[in-house]
Amino acid sequence: MSTAEKVELVASVWETYGLAPAIAAVELPKSSWYYHRGPKVVYEEKYIHLRPTLEEIARKHPSYGIPRVTIELRENYDQKVNHKIVQRLLKLWDLSLLRSARRPKPSPIQRVIRTVGERANLVTKMAEIGLFQVAYTDFTELVYADGARKACLMPIIGHVCKMAYGWAVGERNDTYLALQAWQMAKDTFQQLAIPYDGMIVHHDQDSIYTGYRWTAQLLIEDHARLSYALNGAKDNTEMESFNGHFKTENRSLFLDAQSLAELCNIVTARMHYYNAERRHSSLDYVSPLAYIQRMRSAK
């Protein structure tokens, strides 16, 4: 009997016999029960309105994978849902799409990551990190227009100096947005005479960061080094911390923005404040720009 079948069986009898005897009878760990039951209840309640639409897409486009379904939801049904949520809902409801669509083949970079294992994370075993040696990045979601709209932000942050080297805001997370942020970072490097040949850029294994255009630009064209988180956000805590603080501190300003252009202007203004004025406790209460100047003058 599979775990899912055990969970279903326990769900049908636990109110009669009690949860502890029911899970003991089928040898189901309590943690597995709560893991499988909790998310299902939450997701079914929150996204139940999407089920008829997803079933319709599955019937009309049985060969569509997760990216195409996500775009179909957004453009033809006006449902802006993250691709990870779409994937989870399809699995939760066992739609025919999941059985008919093949998983995309792993990219060459993904195959390398699987081969080298822990060595794909270049940062985790570094005993000491230089001033401009490591940068972090990731996509995060911004809510604006009084909570009615969402956008994606991708910042690139220095490990030691905490400076936001570059960033980009757009309607969705894609390679174009990622390369926009990287180009801004390169402009910053040039303005501040920061060497980036050999700089380690650390992020997760999102298909954008393992795709050809991103890896070719950074590895081949710009001679940077790529480092990959192996355990999601747990391996990219610096970036998670920045995104969390940046969104919390500026939440009301983002909600006031009524258009994407207005949101971009607000993000730019707040990034400049973060770099040039905001005092950081980890930098002895000076701004990232002042910290860089201090470190250089101390040499």
ABEGO torsion letter per residue (X at the ends): XBAAAAAAAAAAAAAAAEAAAAAAAAGBBAAAAAAAAAAAAAAAAAAAAAAAAAAAAAAABAABBAAAAAAAAAAAAGBBBBAAAAAAAAAAAGBAAAAABBBBBBBAAAAAAAAAEAAABAAAABABBBAAABBBBBBBBBBBGGGABBBBBBBBBBAAAGBBABBBBBABBBAAAAAAAAAAAAAAAAAAGBBABGBBBBBBABAAAABAAAAAAAAAAAGBBBBBBAAEAAAAAAAAAAAAAAAAAAAAAAAABABAAAAAAAAAAAAAAAAAABBBAAAGGBBAAAAAAAAAAAX
